[in-house]
Amino acid sequence: MIQIENLYKKFGRNQVLSNLDLDIHGSGIFAVLGPNGSGKTTLIKCILGMVVPSSGEIKVQGSTIKKNWKYRQEINYLPQIANFPGNLKVKELIRMIKDLRQKDSMEEDLIKLFGLDPFLDKKLSTLSGGTKQKVNIVLTFMFDCPLIILDEPTSGLDPASLIKLKELLLKEKNKGKTILITTHIMQFVEEMSDEIVYLLEGNIFFKGTVEQLKSKTNQTDFEHAIAAIATQTSDA
């Protein structure tokens, strides 16, 4: 699904990604982890075409993304902060996104799943952060795409909505989709991810399962394994 070779990205004198190689194949949930400044957001934005790499190659579904904007039509993306126009009603925003993407949509089931019916006629500026996140999730999942990229998807969600999000992710994974997630919620990662990609200083320090990470760090607890790998990398 995603092949990245020898990826570099520099902002001025700041080298954010350095000689990064990554292969993600098949369906599954892949958690992209790392400390602040490790390059997670830059990597995601390079895959999305929002940031142009200094050098290297990115392929999505076997085709290079360079000068090929159409590949984005096969990606669903949930940003960490969605800056919705506050004067729009929820139903107007949904209609606008449908018009922009020109794809078959499945918003009705998602609206019902997250209990958004009472909010459809409300302006986005009046919504709570958690309700805005539910709208964000509906906008992301209402199109059928093979690649889904989620940046902090659990932000602001109440426990019941979090359970629904987990069920939705498993449903999409079982359809054969590839799901990339960045999050700071380690319990969510341990429960949901098939593989972890751990970034440090713009390169991949570890790629594998939760159990492989525990084995590598000689830890029985996932959070302690993450802490241990962070200590190892800082001492390296």
C-alpha positions in Angstrom: 0.0 0.0 0.0 2.8 2.5 1.0 6.4 2.2 0.0 8.9 5.0 1.1 12.5 4.9 0.0 15.4 7.2 1.2 13.0 10.0 2.3 14.6 13.3 3.3 12.9 16.5 4.4 14.6 19.6 5.6 13.0 22.9 6.7 15.8 25.4 6.5 18.6 24.0 8.5 16.3 21.6 10.4 16.6 18.0 9.1 13.2 16.5 10.0 13.3 13.3 8.0 16.6 11.5 7.2 17.1 8.5 5.0 13.7 7.1 6.0 12.5 3.8 4.5 9.1 2.3 5.2 7.0 -0.5 3.7 3.4 -1.0 4.8 1.6 -3.8 3.0 -1.9 -5.3 3.4 -4.7 -4.5 5.7 -4.2 -3.6 9.3 -3.9 -0.8 11.8 -0.4 0.8 12.0 0.4 3.2 14.8 3.0 5.8 14.1 4.6 6.8 17.4 7.5 8.9 18.6 8.3 11.9 20.8 7.5 15.4 19.8 9.7 16.6 17.0 10.4 13.0 15.8 8.9 13.7 12.3 5.5 11.9 12.6 3.4 14.8 11.3 5.9 15.6 8.5 5.9 11.9 7.5 2.1 11.9 7.3 1.9 15.1 5.4 4.5 13.8 2.9 2.3 10.8 2.3 -0.7 13.1 1.8 1.2 15.4 -0.5 0.8 18.3 1.8 4.6 18.5 2.3 7.0 18.0 -0.6 10.1 15.9 0.4 13.6 17.3 -0.2 14.4 13.9 -1.8 13.3 10.3 -1.9 10.3 8.5 -3.3 6.8 7.7 -2.0 4.5 5.2 -3.6 0.9 4.7 -2.7 -0.8 1.6 -4.2 2.3 1.0 -6.4 2.4 4.4 -8.1 4.6 7.3 -7.2 2.8 10.3 -5.8 5.0 12.9 -7.4 3.0 15.0 -9.9 0.0 12.6 -9.3 -2.6 14.3 -7.2 -5.3 11.9 -8.1 -4.0 9.2 -5.6 -5.4 11.4 -2.8 -8.9 10.5 -3.9 -8.2 7.0 -2.5 -7.3 8.3 1.0 -9.5 9.3 3.9 -7.7 11.7 6.2 -8.7 12.9 9.7 -6.6 15.9 10.8 -5.7 16.5 14.5 -7.3 19.9 14.4 -10.1 20.4 11.9 -10.7 24.1 11.3 -14.3 24.0 10.2 -16.0 27.3 9.0 -17.9 28.3 12.1 -20.8 29.8 10.2 -21.7 26.6 8.5 -24.3 24.1 9.8 -23.2 20.5 10.2 -25.4 19.3 7.4 -24.0 22.1 5.1 -20.4 21.0 5.9 -21.3 17.4 5.1 -22.9 18.4 1.8 -20.0 20.6 0.9 -17.4 17.8 1.4 -19.6 15.4 -0.6 -19.7 18.0 -3.5 -15.9 18.4 -3.3 -15.0 14.7 -3.3 -17.6 13.6 -5.8 -17.7 10.0 -4.4 -20.5 7.8 -3.1 -20.9 8.5 0.6 -22.3 6.6 3.6 -22.9 9.4 6.1 -26.3 8.5 7.3 -25.2 5.3 9.2 -22.3 7.3 10.7 -24.5 10.1 11.8 -26.7 7.6 13.5 -23.8 5.7 15.0 -22.4 8.9 16.7 -25.7 10.4 17.6 -25.3 13.5 15.4 -28.9 13.9 14.3 -29.8 16.6 16.9 -26.7 18.7 15.7 -27.3 18.7 11.9 -29.0 22.1 11.9 -26.5 23.6 14.4 -23.7 25.9 13.4 -20.2 24.4 13.9 -19.1 27.3 16.1 -21.7 26.3 18.7 -20.5 22.7 19.0 -18.3 21.3 21.8 -14.9 19.9 21.0 -16.1 16.3 21.3 -19.0 16.9 19.0 -16.7 18.5 16.4 -14.5 15.5 16.6 -17.5 13.2 15.9 -18.3 15.4 12.8 -14.6 15.0 11.8 -14.9 11.3 12.1 -18.1 11.2 9.9 -16.4 13.3 7.2 -13.4 10.9 7.3 -15.2 7.6 7.1 -18.2 8.4 4.9 -16.2 7.6 1.8 -15.0 4.1 0.8 -11.2 4.4 0.4 -8.5 1.8 0.8 -6.1 4.0 2.9 -7.2 5.8 6.0 -4.9 8.2 7.9 -6.0 9.4 11.4 -4.1 12.0 13.4 -5.1 11.8 17.1 -8.6 10.4 16.3 -9.5 9.9 20.0 -9.2 13.5 20.9 -12.2 14.8 22.8 -14.2 11.6 22.6 -16.3 10.4 25.5 -16.0 6.7 26.4 -19.1 5.6 24.5 -17.9 7.3 21.3 -14.5 5.9 21.7 -16.0 2.4 21.8 -17.9 3.2 18.6 -14.7 4.5 16.9 -12.9 1.2 17.8 -15.7 -0.8 16.3 -15.6 1.3 13.2 -11.8 0.9 12.8 -12.1 -2.9 13.2 -14.9 -3.0 10.6 -12.8 -1.0 8.1 -9.7 -3.2 8.8 -11.8 -6.3 8.1 -12.7 -4.8 4.7 -9.0 -5.1 3.9 -8.1 -1.4 4.4 -4.8 0.0 5.6 -5.1 2.4 8.5 -2.4 4.7 9.8 -2.9 6.3 13.2 -0.8 8.8 15.2 -1.8 9.0 18.9 -0.4 9.6 22.4 -2.9 7.2 24.0 -0.9 4.1 24.6 -3.8 2.0 25.8 -5.5 2.7 22.4 -2.3 1.7 20.5 -1.9 -1.5 22.5 -5.5 -2.6 22.0 -6.0 -1.6 18.4 -2.6 -1.7 16.5 -1.3 -4.6 14.4 2.1 -3.0 14.1 4.0 0.0 15.6 6.2 2.3 13.7 8.4 4.2 16.2 10.2 7.4 14.8 13.1 9.2 16.3 15.0 12.1 14.9 13.4 11.6 11.5 14.1 7.9 11.1 12.5 4.6 12.0 13.9 3.1 15.2 11.5 0.2 15.4 8.8 -1.5 13.3 6.9 -4.5 14.6 4.1 -5.8 16.9 3.5 -4.8 20.5 4.8 -8.2 21.6 8.0 -7.8 19.5 8.5 -4.4 21.2 8.1 -5.9 24.6 10.6 -8.6 23.7 13.1 -6.1 22.3 12.9 -4.0 25.5 12.6 -6.9 28.0 9.4 -5.4 29.3 6.1 -7.0 30.1 4.0 -3.8 30.1 3.5 -1.8 26.8 3.8 1.6 28.4 7.1 0.6 30.0 8.3 -0.8 26.7 7.6 2.5 25.0 9.4 4.3 27.8 12.3 1.9 27.5 12.7 2.3 23.8 12.6 6.1 24.3 15.4 5.8 26.9 17.4 3.5 24.6 17.2 5.9 21.7 18.1 8.9 23.8 21.2 7.0 25.1 22.2 5.8 21.7 
